[in-house]
Amino acid sequence: MLDNNGLIIVRPAAEVAIKSRRTRRKFEKILRGNIKHALRSVGATAVMRQDFGRLYLTTQDPKAAMTVLPRVFGIGTYSLVEAECPPTVEDIIATGLEKFAERLKGKTYAVRAKKTVQLGFSTQSINEQLGAALNPFGTVNLTKPDITVHVEIGADNCTLFTDRRRGAGGLPVGVGGKAVALMSGGFDSPVAAWRIMKRGIALDHVFCNLGGGAYERMVLQVTKVLNDAWGFGHNSRLHVIDFDGPVRDLKASGRPEYSQVMLKRLMYRAASAIARETGGEAIVTGEALGQVSSQTLGNLQAIEPAASVPVLRPLVGFDKQEIVDAAGDIGTAALSKRVKEYCGIAPGRPVVTSTRARLEHEDQKLDRAILDQAVATRKIIDLNQVTSADMRQPYIYMDRIPDGALVIDCQTPDHFQDWHVQGAQNKDPVALMDSLGRLDKAPTYVVYCAHGMHSAGVVEVMQQSGFEAYAFEGGLSAVKQYVADRAA
């Protein structure tokens, strides 16, 4: 017997296995590349070989490999090999006894043998003979055993194992072409993107920013988690479009009750433009029927013509709780829970049923050049290259105080009395963080202190708690200069 704690058997998902030989080879090649990428992400490497529809990974770090394999689309099941032996009846029985006898004491068991080649014995004979040899140590139960001893027999080798774990299934990312996913950071959009990735589609993500740097940071964090956990094998990017100009144009030009559905048309149009640039063949959205006013059947049919590529809605029949549960399963729920709603721009009651003709009439009032400019000047972030520092530094600081912002001064009370921004609230940094649960999340917060250090720490916690908050860059001296310049 040869113990081999570094050999893992990977079985492609059934949808891969049933393809024609030529297509299957293509899919399996992409799957191997995605597995290598996944292993590198956890610091592991593997020597990989393929035989009879299975992949055999030999790795020095099987524990790390087993943590990442369930997140590689295209894998049906996988097993850590516990022992190997020559493919003879005698060796199989001896190895099975040595490896599993003690483990079976007080438990029920079954033996399941498979062959990939013709040999001078049947799998049933292995089931019976190894089962009989193990019988003194456990109780046979062929319907629901505590332990199943799996025996896979090839021409030159036999592997034995007891654990057959379920993989992510689906198709390897990259086999089905490219698309772009509209990403808002809430529960819906990452789940929709995940479901399309599972169908083998490589995604870029399009974020139409309606809420400033703190919102961008939250969406980047959600998208980064989705990409790092599930997007193996694809160089995915986040396209960040500043939507302030298009929204101002929309509010100034159109009827308020149509602003919600018109906003969605603008997003479709922006995503279509990026799809054309990147080779995307579709737009992916997190829309579910009836969830909000823009997602009624009537509004969806009126909005869709704004897209120049097909619109895929993998969540169209889901209810909200199903989506939230799925977000928990894929790992984005905790971050999405903090993301505020920025898309609700319609005052009063938005229309719940519109027509294509009505929206096209509203569309004529808009300045197309504003949206085109926003798309052309977008920020493109390579998700595979983003570091923790990249997700912190650019989003913490601000060098101005926006109109309507709530200003918090973290100086000592004496220094606050000496000078502070008009209308600022004086709060101790520790007390401020302790009171976050009682603060209103609606306003934009700007926090400053003497040197900019305490305010940055406070804002870090506030952003992680779902506030749109910024530290004034440069501390007290910079704030004073800003106020003086504004007064001049």
TITOR-398412 format. One record per residue (C-alpha): x, y negated, z negated; residue in three letters; chain. Coordinates in steps of 0.2 Angstrom, whole numbers. Each point is the difference from the previous one (the first is absolute). Example, Ala and Ser with C-alpha at 12.3 -4.5 7.8 and 13.67 -1.06 7.14 Angstrom:
% TITOR-398412
{atom {62, 22, -39}, "ala", "A"};
{atom {6, -17, 3}, "ser", "A"};
% end
This chain:
% TITOR-398412
{atom {0, 0, 0}, "met", "A"};
{atom {5, -18, 4}, "leu", "A"};
{atom {-7, -14, -11}, "asp", "A"};
{atom {-2, -15, 11}, "asn", "A"};
{atom {-7, -15, -9}, "asn", "A"};
{atom {4, -12, 15}, "gly", "A"};
{atom {-10, 8, 14}, "leu", "A"};
{atom {-17, -7, 4}, "ile", "A"};
{atom {-12, 8, 13}, "ile", "A"};
{atom {-11, -14, 8}, "val", "A"};
{atom {-15, 6, 11}, "arg", "A"};
{atom {-7, -13, 12}, "pro", "A"};
{atom {-18, -5, -2}, "ala", "A"};
{atom {-12, 11, 10}, "ala", "A"};
{atom {-3, -14, 13}, "glu", "A"};
{atom {18, 0, 4}, "val", "A"};
{atom {1, 19, 1}, "ala", "A"};
{atom {-15, 2, 12}, "ile", "A"};
{atom {7, -12, 14}, "lys", "A"};
{atom {7, 6, 16}, "ser", "A"};
{atom {18, 5, -1}, "arg", "A"};
{atom {7, -16, 8}, "arg", "A"};
{atom {-11, -11, -11}, "thr", "A"};
{atom {4, 10, -15}, "arg", "A"};
{atom {19, -2, 3}, "arg", "A"};
{atom {-2, -18, 2}, "lys", "A"};
{atom {-10, -2, -16}, "phe", "A"};
{atom {12, 11, -10}, "glu", "A"};
{atom {15, -10, 6}, "lys", "A"};
{atom {-8, -16, -7}, "ile", "A"};
{atom {-5, 9, -16}, "leu", "A"};
{atom {18, 5, -3}, "arg", "A"};
{atom {6, -18, 3}, "gly", "A"};
{atom {-14, -6, -13}, "asn", "A"};
{atom {5, 13, -12}, "ile", "A"};
{atom {19, -5, 1}, "lys", "A"};
{atom {-6, -18, -3}, "his", "A"};
{atom {-10, 5, -15}, "ala", "A"};
{atom {14, 9, -8}, "leu", "A"};
{atom {12, -14, 3}, "arg", "A"};
{atom {-13, -11, -9}, "ser", "A"};
{atom {3, 10, -16}, "val", "A"};
{atom {19, 2, 2}, "gly", "A"};
{atom {-1, 18, 6}, "ala", "A"};
{atom {6, 8, 16}, "thr", "A"};
{atom {-3, 17, 8}, "ala", "A"};
{atom {6, 12, 13}, "val", "A"};
{atom {-16, 4, 10}, "met", "A"};
{atom {-3, 15, 12}, "arg", "A"};
{atom {-16, 6, 8}, "gln", "A"};
{atom {-7, 17, 3}, "asp", "A"};
{atom {-17, 7, 4}, "phe", "A"};
{atom {-9, -16, -3}, "gly", "A"};
{atom {8, -3, -17}, "arg", "A"};
{atom {13, -13, -5}, "leu", "A"};
{atom {13, 6, -12}, "tyr", "A"};
{atom {9, -14, -11}, "leu", "A"};
{atom {16, 4, -9}, "thr", "A"};
{atom {3, -14, -12}, "thr", "A"};
{atom {11, -4, -15}, "gln", "A"};
{atom {-14, -9, -9}, "asp", "A"};
{atom {-16, 10, 2}, "pro", "A"};
{atom {-9, -9, -15}, "lys", "A"};
{atom {1, -17, 10}, "ala", "A"};
{atom {-5, 8, 16}, "ala", "A"};
{atom {-15, 8, -8}, "met", "A"};
{atom {-6, -17, -6}, "thr", "A"};
{atom {0, -8, 17}, "val", "A"};
{atom {-6, 14, 12}, "leu", "A"};
{atom {-18, -1, -6}, "pro", "A"};
{atom {0, -18, 8}, "arg", "A"};
{atom {6, 5, 17}, "val", "A"};
{atom {-14, 1, 12}, "phe", "A"};
{atom {0, 15, 11}, "gly", "A"};
{atom {5, 13, -14}, "ile", "A"};
{atom {-14, 13, -4}, "gly", "A"};
{atom {8, 9, -14}, "thr", "A"};
{atom {18, 2, -7}, "tyr", "A"};
{atom {8, 12, -13}, "ser", "A"};
{atom {16, 0, -10}, "leu", "A"};
{atom {9, 17, 3}, "val", "A"};
{atom {4, 9, -16}, "glu", "A"};
{atom {9, 15, 7}, "ala", "A"};
{atom {7, 7, 16}, "glu", "A"};
{atom {5, 17, 5}, "cys", "A"};
{atom {3, 11, 16}, "pro", "A"};
{atom {-17, 5, 9}, "pro", "A"};
{atom {-1, 18, -7}, "thr", "A"};
{atom {-13, 8, -11}, "val", "A"};
{atom {13, 5, -13}, "glu", "A"};
{atom {7, -17, -1}, "asp", "A"};
{atom {-16, -9, -1}, "ile", "A"};
{atom {-7, 11, -14}, "ile", "A"};
{atom {17, -2, -10}, "ala", "A"};
{atom {0, -19, 3}, "thr", "A"};
{atom {-18, -2, -5}, "gly", "A"};
{atom {2, 10, -16}, "leu", "A"};
{atom {15, -9, -5}, "glu", "A"};
{atom {-7, -17, 4}, "lys", "A"};
{atom {-18, 1, -6}, "phe", "A"};
{atom {-2, 15, -12}, "ala", "A"};
{atom {2, -11, -16}, "glu", "A"};
{atom {-10, -14, 6}, "arg", "A"};
{atom {-15, 11, 3}, "leu", "A"};
{atom {-2, 6, -18}, "lys", "A"};
{atom {-17, -3, -6}, "gly", "A"};
{atom {-6, -7, 17}, "lys", "A"};
{atom {-10, 6, 15}, "thr", "A"};
{atom {9, 0, 17}, "tyr", "A"};
{atom {-1, 4, 18}, "ala", "A"};
{atom {13, 4, 14}, "val", "A"};
{atom {-2, -8, 17}, "arg", "A"};
{atom {12, 5, 13}, "ala", "A"};
{atom {2, -7, 18}, "lys", "A"};
{atom {12, 5, 14}, "lys", "A"};
{atom {6, -11, 15}, "thr", "A"};
{atom {7, 15, 9}, "val", "A"};
{atom {-4, 18, 3}, "gln", "A"};
{atom {9, 12, -12}, "leu", "A"};
{atom {-1, 18, -5}, "gly", "A"};
{atom {-12, -4, -14}, "phe", "A"};
{atom {-17, -9, -2}, "ser", "A"};
{atom {-4, -15, -11}, "thr", "A"};
{atom {-13, 11, -9}, "gln", "A"};
{atom {13, 12, -5}, "ser", "A"};
{atom {10, -14, -8}, "ile", "A"};
{atom {-16, -6, -9}, "asn", "A"};
{atom {-3, 17, -7}, "glu", "A"};
{atom {18, 5, -4}, "gln", "A"};
{atom {6, -16, -8}, "leu", "A"};
{atom {-17, -2, -9}, "gly", "A"};
{atom {1, 17, -7}, "ala", "A"};
{atom {18, -3, -6}, "ala", "A"};
{atom {-6, -16, -9}, "leu", "A"};
{atom {-15, 8, -7}, "asn", "A"};
{atom {8, 5, -17}, "pro", "A"};
{atom {3, -19, -3}, "phe", "A"};
{atom {-17, -8, 5}, "gly", "A"};
{atom {-18, 4, 5}, "thr", "A"};
{atom {-4, 0, 19}, "val", "A"};
{atom {-14, -13, 5}, "asn", "A"};
{atom {-2, -2, 19}, "leu", "A"};
{atom {-13, -13, -1}, "thr", "A"};
{atom {6, -13, -12}, "lys", "A"};
{atom {17, 4, -7}, "pro", "A"};
{atom {10, -10, -12}, "asp", "A"};
{atom {16, 3, 10}, "ile", "A"};
{atom {1, 4, 19}, "thr", "A"};
{atom {16, 8, 5}, "val", "A"};
{atom {3, -6, 18}, "his", "A"};
{atom {12, 11, 11}, "val", "A"};
{atom {4, -7, 18}, "glu", "A"};
{atom {10, 12, 10}, "ile", "A"};
{atom {11, -4, 15}, "gly", "A"};
{atom {12, 9, 11}, "ala", "A"};
{atom {15, -4, -10}, "asp", "A"};
{atom {-6, -6, -17}, "asn", "A"};
{atom {-14, 1, -12}, "cys", "A"};
{atom {-6, -15, -12}, "thr", "A"};
{atom {-10, 2, -16}, "leu", "A"};
{atom {-9, -14, -9}, "phe", "A"};
{atom {-16, -3, -10}, "thr", "A"};
{atom {-4, -18, 3}, "asp", "A"};
{atom {-9, -5, 16}, "arg", "A"};
{atom {-4, -19, -1}, "arg", "A"};
{atom {-11, -9, 11}, "arg", "A"};
{atom {7, -14, 11}, "gly", "A"};
{atom {-7, -16, 6}, "ala", "A"};
{atom {-7, 8, 16}, "gly", "A"};
{atom {-4, -10, 15}, "gly", "A"};
{atom {12, -4, 14}, "leu", "A"};
{atom {18, -6, -1}, "pro", "A"};
{atom {1, -19, 1}, "val", "A"};
{atom {5, -6, 17}, "gly", "A"};
{atom {-8, 14, 10}, "val", "A"};
{atom {-16, -9, 4}, "gly", "A"};
{atom {6, -17, 6}, "gly", "A"};
{atom {0, -17, -8}, "lys", "A"};
{atom {-13, -12, -8}, "ala", "A"};
{atom {-1, -16, -11}, "val", "A"};
{atom {-9, 0, -16}, "ala", "A"};
{atom {-8, -15, -8}, "leu", "A"};
{atom {6, -1, -17}, "met", "A"};
{atom {-8, -10, -14}, "ser", "A"};
{atom {8, 9, -15}, "gly", "A"};
{atom {-17, 5, -8}, "gly", "A"};
{atom {-6, 18, -2}, "phe", "A"};
{atom {-7, 2, 18}, "asp", "A"};
{atom {14, -5, 12}, "ser", "A"};
{atom {14, 11, -7}, "pro", "A"};
{atom {-11, 15, -1}, "val", "A"};
{atom {-6, -3, 18}, "ala", "A"};
{atom {18, -1, 6}, "ala", "A"};
{atom {4, 16, -10}, "trp", "A"};
{atom {-13, 10, 9}, "arg", "A"};
{atom {5, -6, 17}, "ile", "A"};
{atom {19, 4, -4}, "met", "A"};
{atom {-6, 18, -5}, "lys", "A"};
{atom {-6, 2, 18}, "arg", "A"};
{atom {18, -3, 6}, "gly", "A"};
{atom {-2, -19, 4}, "ile", "A"};
{atom {15, -11, -3}, "ala", "A"};
{atom {-6, -17, -7}, "leu", "A"};
{atom {6, -17, -1}, "asp", "A"};
{atom {-10, -11, -13}, "his", "A"};
{atom {-8, -17, 4}, "val", "A"};
{atom {-3, -11, -15}, "phe", "A"};
{atom {-10, -16, 3}, "cys", "A"};
{atom {5, -11, -15}, "asn", "A"};
{atom {-14, -10, -8}, "leu", "A"};
{atom {8, -2, -17}, "gly", "A"};
{atom {18, -6, 0}, "gly", "A"};
{atom {16, 8, -6}, "gly", "A"};
{atom {-7, 9, -15}, "ala", "A"};
{atom {-13, 9, 11}, "tyr", "A"};
{atom {13, 4, 12}, "glu", "A"};
{atom {11, 8, -13}, "arg", "A"};
{atom {-14, 11, -6}, "met", "A"};
{atom {-5, 6, 17}, "val", "A"};
{atom {19, 3, 4}, "leu", "A"};
{atom {1, 11, -16}, "gln", "A"};
{atom {-15, 10, 5}, "val", "A"};
{atom {6, 3, 18}, "thr", "A"};
{atom {17, 4, -6}, "lys", "A"};
{atom {-7, 14, -12}, "val", "A"};
{atom {-10, 7, 14}, "leu", "A"};
{atom {14, 0, 12}, "asn", "A"};
{atom {13, 7, -12}, "asp", "A"};
{atom {-11, 14, -6}, "ala", "A"};
{atom {-8, 5, 16}, "trp", "A"};
{atom {8, -8, 15}, "gly", "A"};
{atom {15, 11, 3}, "phe", "A"};
{atom {8, 0, 17}, "gly", "A"};
{atom {-7, -17, 6}, "his", "A"};
{atom {8, -17, -2}, "asn", "A"};
{atom {-16, -9, -5}, "ser", "A"};
{atom {-1, -19, -1}, "arg", "A"};
{atom {-12, -12, -9}, "leu", "A"};
{atom {-5, -15, 11}, "his", "A"};
{atom {-4, -15, -11}, "val", "A"};
{atom {-11, -13, 9}, "ile", "A"};
{atom {-3, -17, -9}, "asp", "A"};
{atom {-19, -1, 2}, "phe", "A"};
{atom {-2, -17, -7}, "asp", "A"};
{atom {-1, -9, 16}, "gly", "A"};
{atom {-12, 12, 8}, "pro", "A"};
{atom {-12, -1, -15}, "val", "A"};
{atom {1, -19, -1}, "arg", "A"};
{atom {-5, -1, 19}, "asp", "A"};
{atom {-14, 13, -3}, "leu", "A"};
{atom {-7, -10, -15}, "lys", "A"};
{atom {1, -16, 9}, "ala", "A"};
{atom {-8, 6, 17}, "ser", "A"};
{atom {-13, 13, -4}, "gly", "A"};
{atom {-16, 3, -9}, "arg", "A"};
{atom {4, 5, -18}, "pro", "A"};
{atom {-11, 15, 0}, "glu", "A"};
{atom {9, 8, 14}, "tyr", "A"};
{atom {18, -4, -7}, "ser", "A"};
{atom {1, 18, -8}, "gln", "A"};
{atom {-3, 10, 16}, "val", "A"};
{atom {10, -13, 10}, "met", "A"};
{atom {15, 2, -12}, "leu", "A"};
{atom {-1, 19, 4}, "lys", "A"};
{atom {0, -4, 19}, "arg", "A"};
{atom {16, -10, -2}, "leu", "A"};
{atom {8, 14, -10}, "met", "A"};
{atom {-4, 12, 14}, "tyr", "A"};
{atom {7, -12, 13}, "arg", "A"};
{atom {16, -2, -10}, "ala", "A"};
{atom {2, 18, -2}, "ala", "A"};
{atom {-3, 4, 18}, "ser", "A"};
{atom {13, -13, 5}, "ala", "A"};
{atom {13, 9, -11}, "ile", "A"};
{atom {-6, 17, 6}, "ala", "A"};
{atom {4, -5, 18}, "arg", "A"};
{atom {17, -6, -5}, "glu", "A"};
{atom {5, 16, -10}, "thr", "A"};
{atom {-8, 13, 11}, "gly", "A"};
{atom {-15, 3, -12}, "gly", "A"};
{atom {-15, 9, 8}, "glu", "A"};
{atom {-13, -4, -13}, "ala", "A"};
{atom {-4, -11, -15}, "ile", "A"};
{atom {-3, 9, -17}, "val", "A"};
{atom {-12, -8, -13}, "thr", "A"};
{atom {-6, 4, -17}, "gly", "A"};
{atom {-18, -4, 5}, "glu", "A"};
{atom {-14, 10, -8}, "ala", "A"};
{atom {-18, -2, 6}, "leu", "A"};
{atom {-10, -12, -11}, "gly", "A"};
{atom {14, -3, -13}, "gln", "A"};
{atom {0, -19, 3}, "val", "A"};
{atom {-10, -12, 12}, "ser", "A"};
{atom {13, 1, 14}, "ser", "A"};
{atom {-2, 19, 0}, "gln", "A"};
{atom {-18, 3, 4}, "thr", "A"};
{atom {-3, 9, 16}, "leu", "A"};
{atom {-7, -15, 9}, "gly", "A"};
{atom {16, -11, -5}, "asn", "A"};
{atom {12, 14, 5}, "leu", "A"};
{atom {-7, 1, 17}, "gln", "A"};
{atom {1, -18, 2}, "ala", "A"};
{atom {18, -2, -7}, "ile", "A"};
{atom {8, 15, 10}, "glu", "A"};
{atom {0, -9, 17}, "pro", "A"};
{atom {14, -11, -7}, "ala", "A"};
{atom {12, 14, 0}, "ala", "A"};
{atom {9, 5, 16}, "ser", "A"};
{atom {4, 17, -6}, "val", "A"};
{atom {-11, 13, -8}, "pro", "A"};
{atom {-4, -2, -18}, "val", "A"};
{atom {1, 15, -12}, "leu", "A"};
{atom {-10, 0, -16}, "arg", "A"};
{atom {5, 16, -9}, "pro", "A"};
{atom {-10, -5, -16}, "leu", "A"};
{atom {-16, -5, 9}, "val", "A"};
{atom {-10, 13, -9}, "gly", "A"};
{atom {8, -1, -17}, "phe", "A"};
{atom {-7, -8, -16}, "asp", "A"};
{atom {10, -11, -11}, "lys", "A"};
{atom {4, 12, -13}, "gln", "A"};
{atom {6, 13, 12}, "glu", "A"};
{atom {12, -13, 7}, "ile", "A"};
{atom {6, -5, -18}, "val", "A"};
{atom {3, 19, -4}, "asp", "A"};
{atom {10, 2, 16}, "ala", "A"};
{atom {10, -15, -4}, "ala", "A"};
{atom {5, 8, -17}, "gly", "A"};
{atom {5, 16, 9}, "asp", "A"};
{atom {11, -8, 13}, "ile", "A"};
{atom {8, -12, -13}, "gly", "A"};
{atom {-6, -17, 4}, "thr", "A"};
{atom {-15, -2, -12}, "ala", "A"};
{atom {10, -9, -14}, "ala", "A"};
{atom {7, -13, 11}, "leu", "A"};
{atom {-16, -3, 10}, "ser", "A"};
{atom {-10, -2, -16}, "lys", "A"};
{atom {10, -16, -3}, "arg", "A"};
{atom {-3, -8, 17}, "val", "A"};
{atom {-13, -14, 0}, "lys", "A"};
{atom {-13, -2, 14}, "glu", "A"};
{atom {5, -14, 12}, "tyr", "A"};
{atom {-10, 5, 15}, "cys", "A"};
{atom {-17, -7, -7}, "gly", "A"};
{atom {1, -17, 8}, "ile", "A"};
{atom {-19, -2, 5}, "ala", "A"};
{atom {-9, -13, -12}, "pro", "A"};
{atom {-18, 5, -5}, "gly", "A"};
{atom {-7, 15, 9}, "arg", "A"};
{atom {10, 7, 15}, "pro", "A"};
{atom {-10, 8, 15}, "val", "A"};
{atom {-3, 19, -2}, "val", "A"};
{atom {-5, 2, 18}, "thr", "A"};
{atom {8, -9, 15}, "ser", "A"};
{atom {1, 3, 18}, "thr", "A"};
{atom {14, 0, 13}, "arg", "A"};
{atom {-7, -15, 9}, "ala", "A"};
{atom {-2, -10, -16}, "arg", "A"};
{atom {18, 3, -6}, "leu", "A"};
{atom {7, -4, 17}, "glu", "A"};
{atom {-9, -16, 0}, "his", "A"};
{atom {9, -4, -17}, "glu", "A"};
{atom {16, 6, 7}, "asp", "A"};
{atom {-1, -13, 14}, "gln", "A"};
{atom {2, -14, -14}, "lys", "A"};
{atom {17, 7, -6}, "leu", "A"};
{atom {17, -6, 6}, "asp", "A"};
{atom {8, 17, 6}, "arg", "A"};
{atom {17, -9, 0}, "ala", "A"};
{atom {0, 0, -19}, "ile", "A"};
{atom {-2, 18, -2}, "leu", "A"};
{atom {12, 4, 14}, "asp", "A"};
{atom {13, -11, -9}, "gln", "A"};
{atom {-3, 9, -17}, "ala", "A"};
{atom {3, 16, 8}, "val", "A"};
{atom {16, -6, 10}, "ala", "A"};
{atom {7, -7, -16}, "thr", "A"};
{atom {-4, 15, -12}, "arg", "A"};
{atom {13, 8, -12}, "lys", "A"};
{atom {5, 18, 4}, "ile", "A"};
{atom {6, 11, -14}, "ile", "A"};
{atom {8, 16, 2}, "asp", "A"};
{atom {-8, 11, -14}, "leu", "A"};
{atom {15, 12, 0}, "asn", "A"};
{atom {12, -13, -4}, "gln", "A"};
{atom {-9, -10, -13}, "val", "A"};
{atom {8, 1, -17}, "thr", "A"};
{atom {-7, -4, -18}, "ser", "A"};
{atom {9, -17, 1}, "ala", "A"};
{atom {-8, -4, 17}, "asp", "A"};
{atom {-17, 3, -8}, "met", "A"};
{atom {4, -12, -14}, "arg", "A"};
{atom {10, -15, 4}, "gln", "A"};
{atom {-9, -8, 15}, "pro", "A"};
{atom {-17, 1, -9}, "tyr", "A"};
{atom {4, -6, -17}, "ile", "A"};
{atom {5, -18, 3}, "tyr", "A"};
{atom {-9, -15, 8}, "met", "A"};
{atom {6, -18, 3}, "asp", "A"};
{atom {-16, -9, -1}, "arg", "A"};
{atom {-16, -1, -10}, "ile", "A"};
{atom {-15, 4, 11}, "pro", "A"};
{atom {-16, -10, -1}, "asp", "A"};
{atom {-11, 8, -13}, "gly", "A"};
{atom {13, 10, -8}, "ala", "A"};
{atom {0, 3, -19}, "leu", "A"};
{atom {17, -6, -7}, "val", "A"};
{atom {8, 8, -15}, "ile", "A"};
{atom {14, -8, -9}, "asp", "A"};
{atom {11, 12, -11}, "cys", "A"};
{atom {11, -13, -9}, "gln", "A"};
{atom {0, -1, -18}, "thr", "A"};
{atom {-14, -12, -7}, "pro", "A"};
{atom {12, -13, -4}, "asp", "A"};
{atom {7, 0, 18}, "his", "A"};
{atom {-17, 1, 7}, "phe", "A"};
{atom {-5, -16, -9}, "gln", "A"};
{atom {16, -9, 7}, "asp", "A"};
{atom {-5, 5, 18}, "trp", "A"};
{atom {-12, 11, 9}, "his", "A"};
{atom {-9, 1, 17}, "val", "A"};
{atom {-17, -9, -2}, "gln", "A"};
{atom {-14, 12, -4}, "gly", "A"};
{atom {12, 14, -4}, "ala", "A"};
{atom {-4, 12, -15}, "gln", "A"};
{atom {14, 3, -12}, "asn", "A"};
{atom {2, 19, -4}, "lys", "A"};
{atom {14, 10, -8}, "asp", "A"};
{atom {6, 13, 12}, "pro", "A"};
{atom {-3, 15, -12}, "val", "A"};
{atom {-17, -6, -5}, "ala", "A"};
{atom {-5, -3, 18}, "leu", "A"};
{atom {4, 18, 5}, "met", "A"};
{atom {-9, 6, -15}, "asp", "A"};
{atom {-16, -10, 5}, "ser", "A"};
{atom {0, 6, 19}, "leu", "A"};
{atom {-15, 11, -3}, "gly", "A"};
{atom {-10, -16, -5}, "arg", "A"};
{atom {6, -11, 15}, "leu", "A"};
{atom {-11, -3, 15}, "asp", "A"};
{atom {8, 8, 16}, "lys", "A"};
{atom {-8, -11, 12}, "ala", "A"};
{atom {12, -15, -1}, "pro", "A"};
{atom {17, -2, 7}, "thr", "A"};
{atom {12, -2, -14}, "tyr", "A"};
{atom {17, -9, 1}, "val", "A"};
{atom {11, 3, -15}, "val", "A"};
{atom {16, -10, -5}, "tyr", "A"};
{atom {12, -1, -14}, "cys", "A"};
{atom {17, -8, -4}, "ala", "A"};
{atom {11, 10, 11}, "his", "A"};
{atom {-12, 11, 10}, "gly", "A"};
{atom {5, 16, -9}, "met", "A"};
{atom {-15, 2, -12}, "his", "A"};
{atom {-12, -5, 13}, "ser", "A"};
{atom {6, 13, 13}, "ala", "A"};
{atom {-2, 14, -13}, "gly", "A"};
{atom {-17, -6, -4}, "val", "A"};
{atom {-5, -1, 18}, "val", "A"};
{atom {7, 17, 3}, "glu", "A"};
{atom {-12, 7, -13}, "val", "A"};
{atom {-15, -10, 6}, "met", "A"};
{atom {2, 5, 18}, "gln", "A"};
{atom {1, 19, -5}, "gln", "A"};
{atom {-16, -3, -9}, "ser", "A"};
{atom {-9, -7, 15}, "gly", "A"};
{atom {2, -19, -2}, "phe", "A"};
{atom {5, -11, 14}, "glu", "A"};
{atom {14, -9, -10}, "ala", "A"};
{atom {17, -8, 4}, "tyr", "A"};
{atom {15, -7, -9}, "ala", "A"};
{atom {5, -17, 5}, "phe", "A"};
{atom {17, 2, 8}, "glu", "A"};
{atom {14, -9, -9}, "gly", "A"};
{atom {-8, -2, -17}, "gly", "A"};
{atom {-4, -17, -8}, "leu", "A"};
{atom {12, -11, 9}, "ser", "A"};
{atom {-8, 6, 17}, "ala", "A"};
{atom {-18, -3, -6}, "val", "A"};
{atom {5, -17, -6}, "lys", "A"};
{atom {7, -4, 17}, "gln", "A"};
{atom {-15, 7, 9}, "tyr", "A"};
{atom {-12, -11, -10}, "val", "A"};
{atom {11, -15, 3}, "ala", "A"};
{atom {0, 3, 18}, "asp", "A"};
{atom {-18, 2, 1}, "arg", "A"};
{atom {-3, -16, -9}, "ala", "A"};
{atom {12, -10, 11}, "ala", "A"};
% end
